[in-house]
Amino acid sequence: MPDPLSYIDRESERFREELFEFLRIPSISARSEHDADTRRAAEWLLTHLRNAGVDAALAETPRHPAVIARWTDAPHAPTVLVYGHYDVQPAEPLDEWSSAPFEPEVRDGRIRARGAADDKSQVFLQVKALEALLATRGTLPLNVTLVLEGEEEIGSPDLVPLIQARRHELAADHVVISDSMMFGPGQPSLIFAMRGLAYFELDAEIGSHDLHSGQYGGAVANPANALAAVIASMHDAVGHVAVPGFYDDVAPVDDTLRARFRALPFDDAAYQRSAGGAEPVGEAGYTTVERLWTRPTLDVNGLVSGYTGEGAKTVLPARARAKLSCRLVAGQDPARVGERLRAHVERVTPPGVRITVRQIQAARPWRSNTDNALYRAAGAALEQTFGVPPVLAAHGGTLPIAPEFEDVLNANVVVMGFALPGANMHAPDEWFPEAHVGLGMKAMVRLYEQLGGQAPS
């Protein structure tokens, strides 16, 4: 029987050229000037899926279309749904890239381009794994549905309604989220939990316009001073979030899992290098891994007020703005966290200043059951591909769709990522290991073969 794994090796040069073509499309979902590019990326996937022998169509949404592809010719086999996203982050700051962000190139075994790791290479390998199986065997060992969206980088606002509206069409026994990263070089991982997100804007105001700091300084409130004081009140001296009630809903992590996390060969020095030299610090009493995987956070993402140009301008600013994000863990609800943050800000705001809190993004945390056929099959596929068993890991980032897939489709969910730590996702010089394109395809082929031998649930 023809071998799909040999096909992947044989077609590697063509695959590289096609991936580069895909990476050149600046599908920046957050920028309206790139709406046409974002659609072009969806149409590129549509063409390659159809050429591979998979039925595919665009599912229109109010913003950017999703690509839904289905192969359903195995009526007595289970169904797996694979999710990924083709949209990318903006590339700024452009002057910090060592090469053009949408002109991919390979250096030191790394494909460098915006979207290389998050998430285009990982979407691409899913499409080509199907091609390899269908080109060599003419069939798949199970039923496969792909949902590839174009709005992940803006919080997936239209995906949940789409999934709910098509829940019967998208029904699946298993869900694989093709995103994220391995634990380390040569060490694959199965990700079973990710943090949620609550994002806020805080606006502090005193009046309609800036004021002369000599005529008004010391006699009226300063919104920049006030906002700085409010922000400073949100943490204590040992890194705990000091917003009352912030930790009330945090689900405990059992001692067995905590011991397993502490036994992982996490390299704090390598982590510091990947952070540009920033020293690992945080909430007292927890390791870096525990801080990233099991603890919630509250961080300032942006802070601006008054005059910030060259030289001096002696004014009291009329307003100040901060952007804050909370990464949430199992048990926490973004709306309840927002209520507690507002109550805290109202309580500590100094006289003479108005501070409003606006929640602009929310995503629930996710933690999955790992004692099931999906995790066993995925573990076997990764071990066959990389030569070592995968570690069970969590992730500090957010995938808004993970809990929604579990709730709406009532299916087990696993995150299988093939990027590596330090891949500069969302940052200049984003990269993806060139070798992992083919390895990822082979892992997916093996996963399909593992799951295809089981009866549908």
C-alpha positions in Angstrom: 0.0 0.0 0.0 1.4 3.5 -0.8 2.8 5.2 2.2 1.6 8.7 3.2 4.7 9.2 5.3 7.0 8.7 2.3 4.7 11.0 0.3 5.3 13.7 2.9 9.1 13.4 2.5 8.9 13.2 -1.3 6.8 16.4 -1.6 8.7 18.4 1.0 10.1 21.0 -1.5 6.7 21.6 -3.0 5.2 21.9 0.5 7.7 24.5 1.4 7.0 26.6 -1.6 3.2 26.4 -1.0 3.7 27.3 2.7 5.7 30.3 1.8 3.0 31.4 -0.7 0.4 31.1 2.2 2.7 33.1 4.6 3.0 35.9 2.1 -0.7 36.8 2.4 -0.9 39.5 5.1 -4.2 38.2 6.7 -4.3 40.7 9.5 -7.8 40.3 10.9 -7.6 43.4 13.2 -6.9 45.8 10.3 -9.8 46.7 7.9 -7.3 47.6 5.2 -6.3 43.9 5.2 -9.9 42.6 4.9 -9.3 41.5 1.2 -6.0 39.8 2.2 -7.8 37.9 5.0 -10.4 36.7 2.6 -7.6 35.8 0.1 -6.0 33.5 2.8 -9.4 31.8 3.3 -9.7 31.2 -0.4 -6.2 29.9 -0.6 -7.1 27.3 1.9 -10.3 26.5 0.1 -8.4 25.8 -3.1 -5.8 23.5 -1.5 -8.4 21.6 0.5 -10.4 20.9 -2.7 -7.3 20.0 -4.6 -6.5 17.5 -1.8 -9.9 15.8 -2.3 -11.8 17.3 0.6 -15.2 19.1 0.3 -14.7 22.6 1.5 -16.7 25.9 1.5 -16.5 29.4 3.0 -18.8 30.1 6.0 -19.5 33.8 5.9 -19.6 35.8 9.1 -20.1 39.5 9.8 -16.3 39.9 9.7 -14.0 37.3 8.1 -15.1 33.9 6.7 -14.3 30.6 8.2 -13.3 27.6 6.1 -15.2 24.5 6.8 -14.0 21.3 5.2 -15.4 17.8 5.6 -14.5 14.2 4.6 -17.3 11.9 5.7 -17.0 8.7 3.8 -16.2 6.5 6.8 -19.7 5.9 8.3 -18.6 3.3 10.9 -15.5 5.2 12.1 -15.3 8.1 14.6 -15.2 11.8 13.6 -12.4 14.2 14.5 -12.8 18.0 14.2 -9.6 19.9 13.7 -9.5 23.6 14.5 -7.0 26.3 13.5 -6.9 29.9 12.4 -5.4 31.6 9.3 -5.5 35.2 10.5 -2.3 36.7 12.0 -1.3 39.6 14.3 -0.1 42.9 12.9 3.6 42.9 12.2 4.6 46.2 14.0 7.2 47.3 15.1 8.5 46.7 11.6 12.0 48.1 12.4 12.6 45.2 14.9 12.3 42.5 12.2 15.5 41.1 10.8 13.7 40.4 7.5 10.4 41.5 5.9 7.5 39.9 8.0 5.5 38.8 4.9 8.5 37.6 2.9 9.3 34.2 4.6 12.8 32.9 4.7 14.6 30.0 6.4 17.6 30.8 8.7 19.1 28.3 11.1 16.4 25.8 10.4 13.7 28.3 11.3 11.0 29.7 9.0 10.7 33.3 9.8 7.5 35.2 9.0 4.5 36.7 10.6 2.1 33.8 11.2 4.8 31.2 10.8 4.1 29.8 14.3 0.7 31.3 15.0 -0.9 29.7 13.2 -0.3 29.3 9.5 2.3 26.6 9.5 0.2 24.6 11.9 -2.9 25.0 9.7 -0.9 24.2 6.6 0.3 20.9 7.9 -3.2 19.8 8.7 -4.3 20.4 5.1 -1.3 18.5 3.7 -1.7 15.6 6.1 -5.1 15.0 4.6 -3.6 15.4 1.1 -0.9 12.8 1.9 -3.5 10.2 3.0 -5.9 10.8 0.2 -3.1 10.9 -2.5 -1.6 7.6 -1.4 -4.6 5.6 -0.1 -7.6 7.4 -1.7 -9.4 7.3 1.7 -9.1 8.3 5.3 -9.3 6.0 8.3 -12.0 8.1 9.9 -14.2 11.1 9.3 -12.5 14.5 9.5 -13.9 18.1 9.7 -11.7 21.1 9.6 -12.8 24.5 11.0 -10.3 27.2 10.0 -11.3 30.6 11.2 -10.1 34.1 10.3 -10.8 35.9 13.6 -8.8 34.2 16.4 -6.5 37.2 16.7 -9.5 39.5 17.5 -11.1 37.1 20.0 -13.1 34.8 17.7 -16.3 37.0 18.0 -18.2 35.2 15.3 -17.0 31.6 15.8 -19.2 30.5 18.7 -22.4 31.6 16.9 -21.2 29.7 13.9 -20.4 26.5 15.9 -23.8 26.7 17.6 -25.7 27.3 14.3 -23.9 24.3 12.7 -23.6 22.0 15.7 -25.2 19.1 14.0 -23.1 19.4 10.9 -19.9 19.8 13.0 -20.7 17.0 15.5 -17.6 15.1 16.4 -16.2 12.5 18.8 -12.9 14.3 19.2 -11.6 17.8 18.8 -7.9 18.7 18.0 -6.9 22.3 18.3 -3.9 22.8 16.0 -2.1 25.7 17.7 0.3 26.5 20.5 3.7 24.8 21.0 5.7 21.8 22.3 7.2 21.8 25.8 10.7 22.0 24.3 12.9 20.9 21.5 12.5 17.2 20.9 9.8 17.1 23.6 6.2 17.1 22.3 3.3 17.9 24.6 -0.4 17.4 25.0 -2.0 20.5 26.3 -5.1 20.0 28.4 -5.6 23.4 30.0 -5.3 27.1 29.0 -5.9 30.3 30.8 -8.9 32.5 30.0 -8.8 36.3 29.5 -10.6 39.4 30.8 -9.4 42.6 29.1 -10.2 46.1 30.4 -9.7 49.8 29.6 -9.5 52.2 32.5 -10.1 55.9 31.7 -9.3 58.6 34.3 -10.6 62.1 33.7 -10.7 65.5 35.5 -12.0 67.9 32.9 -12.2 68.9 29.2 -8.6 69.9 28.6 -5.0 69.8 29.9 -4.0 72.4 32.5 -0.9 74.5 33.2 1.0 72.7 35.9 2.0 75.9 37.6 -1.5 77.4 37.7 -3.3 74.2 38.6 -0.7 71.8 39.9 -1.4 70.8 43.6 -4.8 72.5 43.4 -6.7 69.9 41.3 -6.3 66.2 40.9 -3.9 64.7 38.4 -5.5 61.7 36.5 -2.1 60.2 35.7 -1.1 60.2 39.3 -4.5 58.8 40.3 -4.5 56.1 37.7 -0.9 55.1 38.7 -2.0 54.9 42.4 -5.0 52.7 41.5 -2.9 50.4 39.4 -0.3 50.2 42.2 -3.0 49.1 44.6 -3.8 46.0 42.5 -0.8 43.9 43.8 0.8 43.3 47.1 4.5 43.2 47.9 4.8 39.4 47.1 3.1 39.4 43.7 -0.5 38.5 44.7 -3.4 40.3 43.1 -4.8 42.5 45.8 -8.3 43.0 44.3 -10.7 41.6 46.9 -12.3 38.3 45.8 -10.0 37.9 42.8 -9.0 34.3 43.9 -12.3 33.2 45.3 -13.3 31.0 42.4 -9.9 29.6 41.5 -10.2 25.8 41.2 -7.5 23.9 43.2 -4.7 22.0 41.5 -4.3 18.6 43.0 -1.0 17.6 44.6 -0.3 14.9 42.0 -0.6 17.3 39.1 1.4 20.0 40.9 4.1 17.4 41.6 4.1 16.4 37.9 4.5 20.0 36.8 7.4 20.6 39.3 9.2 17.5 37.9 9.2 18.8 34.4 12.7 19.8 33.1 11.8 23.5 32.8 14.8 25.7 32.1 14.4 29.0 33.8 17.6 30.4 32.2 16.3 29.5 28.7 13.0 31.0 29.6 14.7 34.2 30.6 16.6 34.3 27.3 13.3 33.8 25.4 11.9 36.8 27.3 14.7 39.0 26.1 16.6 38.8 29.4 13.6 39.6 31.6 14.1 37.9 35.0 11.5 35.3 36.0 9.6 36.7 39.0 6.0 36.6 40.1 3.6 35.4 42.7 5.4 34.0 45.8 5.3 30.3 46.5 5.0 29.1 42.9 7.5 28.0 40.2 7.6 29.6 36.8 5.6 26.7 35.3 2.9 27.0 38.0 2.6 30.7 37.6 2.1 30.2 33.8 -0.2 27.2 34.0 -2.2 27.3 37.2 -2.3 30.9 38.6 -4.3 33.9 37.4 -2.7 37.3 36.7 -3.5 40.9 36.4 -1.1 43.0 34.1 -0.9 46.4 32.6 -0.7 46.1 28.8 -0.6 49.8 28.0 -0.5 53.1 29.9 -0.6 56.6 28.4 -1.2 60.1 29.6 -0.2 63.7 29.0 2.8 64.9 27.0 5.2 62.3 25.8 7.1 64.1 23.0 10.6 65.5 23.0 11.5 68.1 25.6 9.3 69.5 28.3 5.7 70.6 28.3 4.4 71.5 31.8 0.8 70.3 31.9 -1.5 68.4 34.0 -3.2 65.9 31.7 -6.9 66.0 31.5 -7.1 62.2 31.1 -5.1 59.0 31.4 -5.8 55.6 30.1 -4.6 52.1 31.0 -5.2 48.8 29.4 -5.3 45.8 31.7 -5.6 42.1 31.1 -6.3 39.2 33.5 -5.3 35.7 32.6 -7.8 33.4 34.3 -7.6 29.8 35.5 -10.2 27.1 35.9 -13.1 28.2 38.0 -12.9 31.9 37.3 -15.5 33.7 35.2 -14.5 36.8 33.2 -17.7 38.7 34.1 -17.2 38.1 37.9 -13.6 39.2 37.7 -14.8 42.4 35.9 -17.3 43.1 38.7 -14.6 42.7 41.4 -12.2 44.9 39.5 -14.8 47.7 39.1 -15.6 47.5 42.8 -11.9 47.8 43.7 -11.3 50.7 41.4 -14.3 52.6 42.7 -13.2 51.9 46.3 -9.6 53.2 45.8 -10.1 56.1 43.3 -8.9 59.3 44.9 -11.2 62.4 45.2 -11.5 64.7 42.1 -11.0 62.0 39.5 -13.5 60.0 37.5 -12.3 56.5 36.5 -14.4 54.3 34.3 -13.7 50.6 33.7 -14.8 49.1 30.4 -14.5 45.4 29.7 -13.6 44.9 26.0 -12.7 41.2 25.7 -13.5 38.0 27.6 -12.7 34.3 27.2 -13.3 31.5 29.7 -10.4 29.3 31.0 -10.3 25.7 29.9 -9.2 22.5 31.6 -10.0 19.1 30.0 -10.3 15.5 31.1 -7.3 13.6 29.9 -8.4 10.0 30.6 -9.9 9.2 27.2 -9.2 7.7 23.8 -8.2 11.0 22.2 -5.3 11.7 24.6 -4.1 8.1 24.4 -4.2 8.1 20.6 -2.5 11.6 20.4 0.2 10.5 22.8 1.0 7.4 20.8 1.1 9.4 17.5 3.5 12.0 19.0 5.7 9.3 20.5 5.9 7.5 17.2 6.9 10.7 15.4 9.3 12.3 17.9 10.7 9.2 19.6 9.7 10.2 23.1 6.4 10.2 25.0 4.7 13.6 25.2 4.5 15.5 28.5 1.1 16.5 29.8 1.2 20.3 29.8 -0.9 23.4 30.3 -0.4 26.8 28.6 -0.5 30.3 29.8 -2.2 31.7 26.8 -5.8 31.7 25.8 -7.8 29.8 23.1 -11.4 31.1 23.5 -12.9 28.3 21.5 -11.6 25.4 23.6 -14.3 25.4 26.3 -16.9 26.2 23.6 -16.1 23.1 21.6 -16.5 21.0 24.8 -19.8 22.6 25.7 -21.4 22.8 22.2 -20.2 19.6 20.7 -19.8 17.6 23.9 -16.5 16.2 22.7 -13.1 15.7 24.2 -10.6 18.5 23.3 -6.8 18.4 23.1 -4.3 21.1 21.9 -1.5 19.7 19.8 1.0 22.4 18.9 4.3 22.0 16.9 5.9 25.4 17.5 8.6 25.8 20.1 9.0 28.1 23.2 10.5 31.4 22.2 8.9 31.4 18.8 8.2 35.1 19.1 4.4 34.7 18.5 2.9 38.2 18.3 6.4 39.7 18.2 9.1 40.5 15.6 11.0 37.7 14.0 8.3 35.1 14.6 9.5 31.6 13.6 8.6 28.0 13.2 11.0 25.0 13.0 11.1 24.0 9.3 11.5 20.3 10.3 8.2 20.4 12.3 6.2 21.0 9.1 6.8 17.5 8.0 6.9 16.0 11.5 3.5 17.6 12.2 2.0 16.1 9.1 3.3 12.7 10.1 2.0 13.0 13.6 -1.5 13.9 12.3 -1.4 10.9 9.9 -0.6 8.6 12.8 -3.3 10.2 15.0 -5.9 9.5 12.3 -4.7 6.0 12.0 -4.9 5.5 15.8 -8.3 7.0 16.1 -9.6 5.3 13.0 -9.2 1.9 14.6 -11.8 2.8 17.2 -15.6 2.6 17.1 -17.4 6.0 17.1 -18.7 7.0 20.5 
